[in-house]
Amino acid sequence: MATIKLVAGSVSTILSAGLDSLANDAADTSSTITSTRDQFANLELAVTFASAPTADRTVDAYIVRTVDGTNFEDASASRPPASGFLGSFAVNNSASAQRLVLEGVTLDVKDFKIMLVNKSGQAFTSSGHTLKILPFSPSVE
């Protein structure tokens, strides 16, 4: 009988300096991420706020897609790609460093970008933020 296991790829940092001092209602988008044909990923946001946000406000994650491998769909902080919503990092009511995870987000088979929109009500501090990705796929053994 076959067994299905999850096989993880490599962790990589996809956003960092662009998140520094990210204002409320502002966005940052990664560079193009080359598809490895992994179907899913865990995303980890490491963030510190200038002032404690209200608990359970969010930093929202979106996938920005390309069909032809060159031109990406339109995306901005005020108009993120509606069909690309991956999930929300619900923040804590704390100005201390926070490490938040979105599990099992669906990736695209083509190259893509990841966009974060800060909806926390507070700006990020001036340094030390990262968004990391750990891609994975099921494997039949």
C-alpha positions, 0 to 999 in steps of 0.5 A: 500500500502506498504512503503519502508523505510531505517532502520539504524544500529549502527555507529561503528569505523572500522579503526583508529590507522592504519590510523595514518601517512598513506603514499601516495599509502599505505593501511590499512584494517579493522578487520573482520566486521561481516555481519548483513545482512544490504545491504548498508552503509554510510562510513565516513572518518575523516582525516588530511593531513601533507601537503595540497593534490591537490584538488580532489585526492582520498582515495579509499575504497574497500570491501575485501570479503570471500566466506567461512567465513575464507579466504579473497581474496588477497588485497594490496595497489598495488593490491586492489580487483578490483571487490571490489571497493566501491568508492572514497573520493575526498579530499580538497586542505587543511591541515585542518581536513576533514570529507568526506562521501561515501553514499550507498555503497553495502555490502556483505552478508558474513563477510568482511573487508574494505580497504582504499588506500591513493591516495591523494599524501600526507601522513596522519598526525600522529593521529586523523583519523577514518573510520566509518560505518553506515549500513542500509537496506530497510524495507517494512512496 
